[in-house]
Amino acid sequence: MYAYSLLLLLQHELGDRLMPAFKSGSPVPFSDVNLRDHTAHVPRWGPDSSTSEVTTIQLEFIDLSRQTGNSKYEVSVTYIYFLSSVGVRYSTVDYSFS
């Protein structure tokens, strides 16, 4: 039981360290996160995150919310999940919200 509690605590800590990825100004999170500084930015190789990264983090954060009982992780990926479920391509979305 102790090992499970420790792993759950570490999952929660890692999830919190990854949350700056969602401060990208768009529904698509940053792909590069500095876990020590709690900062995130676009990848050095280009301006976009890869589709596989975006969909993987959706699954991981939904599961993290359910494991920890904290909905903030699932809520952070809900908009991305909604866009992908209705077939909206990320490159066609206007992120300006004006």
Secondary structure, DSSP 8 states (H G I E B T S, - for coil): -HHHHHHHHHHHHHHHHHGGGG-SSSSS--SEEETTTTEEE--TT-SS--HHHHHHHHHHHHHHHHHHT-THHHHHHHHHHHHHHTT--GGG------
